Amino acid sequence: ITSAGVCSCHRTNNQLIANGHPSFIMLLNTAFAATVVALLTPSAIAFAPTRQLASTTLNAQSSIISSWSSPLTPTPVSARSTILSKRTALFAQAAADSVPAPTSNDSCDVLVLGSGPAARSIATLLASPSSNGSFDILLADTNYDRRWAPNYGVWQDEWQSILQLYSSFKQPLGASCVDRLWEVTDCFFGGSFDIPVESRMRLDRPYCRVDRDALRRQLSPKDEIEVKNDGDGNANYRVIRSNHISKATAVNIYSPAGSMVHDESGSTVLLQSKDGDVTQVRAKLIVDCTGHESRIVLKDDRVKSIPPGFQIAYGVLAKVDESNIPDTDYAGPYYKEAMTLFDYRTDHFPEGSNELSKAEKAPTFMYAMPLDGNRIFFEETSLVARPAVSFQECKERYLTRMEHLGITITEIEEEEFCYIPMGGPLPAADQRVVGFGGAAAMVHPSTGYHLCRAMMASGSVAEAIRKELANDNFNPDRAAASAYNATWSPTNIAQRNFAVFGGEFLMKQNVEGLRGFFDGFFKLPLELWGGFLAGWPGLPNNENHETWWARLKFGLSFVSKLPPQVALDMLVSIATYSITEGVPLPQSVTPLLGLPDGYEYKEKSAAVGDVAAKSEAMKMIMESKVEEVVPVAFEQKEV
């Protein structure tokens, strides 16, 4: 309802008074008031956190309707009042029943949701010693005690940069977080472009396997370490084994009503344990690390974006039979002192078979980590596809490959089912809940790398949040925007857009195209291909990809290394993609279109409308002998 509407209504009333219709005036006033109440009642009750507040609102609304109705004929007004009261009661009952009553209360500076690597990383750095003082960080997850499932592989130089970052926060991770180091990395791309099937490409870049249990302990508080595990935790955050119960229905609006509410100084959220206990938590800021399919971080639907692709993998940590193997330095073709990053060969399928046809159209590769003795982690992986390749397909291809290579599995210690959304839209702007990790679409859109990206990003995001928390004039909107901008600056978004195109190109390739792509990719200087694979500010070699000029040089060098038919396909894809998807790709490799919009905080204007015009209108209204009511929008308010 606008001030213009109010003004018009009063002007009409004055004219009616002049014409001698006071009863009709009262009827209009009452009808108008009843309509406003009927329209506002649902939204008012929707924000009622308890039955008591809903009841109070109901009584207040009923009293207003009753007082407005008294001068009129009682019968129709009484019926209208009854209808409104019943409708209001229904909304009040729904609001009260949908939100469980809290059994306890807590408060903190930052509430971190989730307990995976992203959550524990950001919580650890937020709670670390700071020149701005210490902050109270609360991490919430019902599955806090569950062991991490994935096997994490990282490049050694990238892991070293992570160790340096955490040491700078006085949160050293220690050498125990890596349980296996390979000095070289192997790839197999034979079978296309005159590359022999048995050809091995060796990369002189060391690769590590992260000890997930040791890392998890290091990123945990000392008093939250399970007795069965060795080692001490270094983190200083608190833990509550509960989950939020909210679902975002619009930016900063959640269902059920009252389960998560934001105001000018922070947020109030309900957390529920597995036993049903509900804790009401008051926090200055909420950081959501519950994954790509978060229920409370909305994706940006205001800009055109491509749906995510999916990396699917079936893996086993297995013991292999070495009783009849002459050289135990190898498991089939896989050298135990090398980590095998890619084996894209398909010679294990019969020529002309349906299985071979499917593998050529929707390729998968073997990823192999030889551990100690005869223990090896094998994983058959679909790099990125939309729709996803099935887990069963990956498992069957793994079994066929093992049989063909003469590798006999005697025992399976673990099975891993890897599901990684890649790419997709970024988080919507102006959200109070800060998405981080998968919730902020931080997985590399072309490669699926995430661990080092999230752990490195936790440094800049923690710094941004702590700076805001230390501000005497804390503003949660500004704090959330600062955290988002520390993750997705315009420069970083431009780099991501370049990688999104890479993921789309990879998705359309058959196995021959992927062999040619990666054979050319790894023929580039290590500084170029190494910077692309993880691609995050602060990680080694990222400087070769974080400007438009660096990305353009990379692209031109890369195309020159590709087989002609793959190079031609890429050039055609660049043109097609730029036409169908618009500016993101051209913007990432030229200076002509500027940078993408970031998440910088923009203070909302306190003045609405034309102040001079409203002041003039107010002055004239006050001087008018006809109009005596000043519209609400024109009233002078104390600042």
C-alpha positions, 0 to 999 in steps of 0.5 A: 500500500503506497503513500499515494493510495493513502493520500487519495483515500483521505482526499476522497473522504474529505470530499465525502464529508463536504457532501454530507456522507459521514456513514459512508466515510466510516464504512470505507475506513472500516473496509479498508482497515479490514482488508489491510488486516486480512492481507497482513495477518498471514505474513505477520503470523508466519514470523511468530516464533512461538504459540504465545506470540501468535496468540498475542498477535491474534488478540491484537488483530481481533481487538483492532477489528472490533474497535473499527467495527463498532460504529457500523451495523453489527451483523456483517462486521461480526461475520467478517470479524469471525472469518478473520479470527478463524483464518488468523487462528489457523495461521497461528496454529500452523506456525506454532506446530511447525517449529519445535520448541527449543529445550536449550539456548546457546550463542556464538560469534559464528555458527558453522554448519557441517563437519567435513573438511571445508567446515572444520577448516574454516572453523579451525581458522576462525577460532585460531589465535588472532590479533583482533582477539578470540572468537567463539565458533560453534560447529554443528553436525549430527554426524560429527563423529562419523569418519570421513569416507573419501580418499584424498589425493593432492599434489605435494607442492599444493599441500606444502602451501596449505601447511604454510597457510595453517602455520601462519594462523598458528594451527600447524597440521604436521607431517602426519596428515600425509601417509603416502608420497609418490615422487612421480605420477603416471598416465596412460593415453594410448590407443589413439593418435598413434600413441601405443597402448602400452605407452606411459607418460610420466610426470615429474610432479610428486603426488600425496595421499592425505591421511584423512583420519589424521587431518580430521583429528588435526582440524578438531578440538582436543576434547572432541578426539575419539579415544580409539584414534591417536593424536591430539586436535589443535582446533579451538571451536566448540561442537554441538551434535545437531543439524538445522531444520530449515529450507530456504524458500527465497533469499533470507526466507526459510521454512518452517517459519521461525526456524531461521530468522535474521535481524540487524545484528545477527541470526537466530536458528534452531538446531535439532539433535538425533534425539529430538532435542532442540537448541536455539542458537544466536549467532552473528554469522552463519557459515554453511558447509553442508555441500553442493545441495545445501538447503539454505544457500540458494543459487543465483538465478538472476544470471544465465548459468549451466547446470552442474556436471557430475564426477562419479567413481567407484573405488576399492581399497584392496589387497592384491594377490602377488603370489605369481607375480615375478616383479612385485614393484608393479601391480599389472602395469601400475608402478608402485612408486608412482601414482597413476592419475589417468588410465584412459585405455579401453583395450580391456573390452572385446573389439566390437562389443557393446561394452567397448561402444559404451566406454568410448562414448561415455569414457571412464579412467582408472586412478590407482594409488599403490600404498604399502605392500600389496594394498592398492586403492583403485578407482574407476572414474567418470571425470565429468558427465551430465547426466552422470555415469552410473556407479554400477557401470563404473564398478563393472568396468573396474572389474573388467579392467582388473581381469584384463590386467591380471590383477587378482583382488584377495580382500576389499577393505573399503568401497568408495562411492564418489559423487561430486557435482562440478560447476553449476550456478554460484550462490545468490547475492545478498544472502545472510548465510555464507556458503563455503566449500561445495555449498559455494560451488567451489569444486573445480568445474573441469577436474573435480579438485576441491580439498586444497581449494577449500583449505586455501580459501578458508584462510582468506574467508576467515580473515574477512569474517574476523575483520568484520567481527572485530568491527565495533559497528558490526553489520551482518550483511556486510560480513556475509558479503565480505566472506562471499567476496573473499571466496568469489572475487570478480577475478576469481569468478572470471577464472572459474568461467574459463574452467566451466568452459573446460568442463563443458568441452570435456563432457562432449568428448568421446574417449579418443578426444579425451586421450588427445586432450590430456596428452596435449595438456601434459605436454605443456610446461608444468607451470601451465598445466599445474596451475589449471588443475587446482586453480585457486588463489594462493595455490602454486602456479595459479598466477598463470591463470588468474588474469585474462592475458595469462588465460589467453596465453595458456589457451593458445599454447594448449591448442598448439599441443592438441591433435588437429581434430581435437584442436579444431573441435575446441575452436568450434566449441569456443565459438559455439559456447560464446554464442550460446552462453554469452559473455562469460568465456569472452570476458575471461580471456579479453579485457573488453568486457570488464570483470564479472560482478562480485559480491562486494557489499553495497550499503542500502540508501537511507533516503527513498525517493526524491526528498526535495519533491516530498518536502515541497509536497509536505509544505504545500499540504500543511498550507492547504485548507482542503487536505489536512492529513500528511501521507506517511511517506512524507512525514519527518522522521528522526534520524 
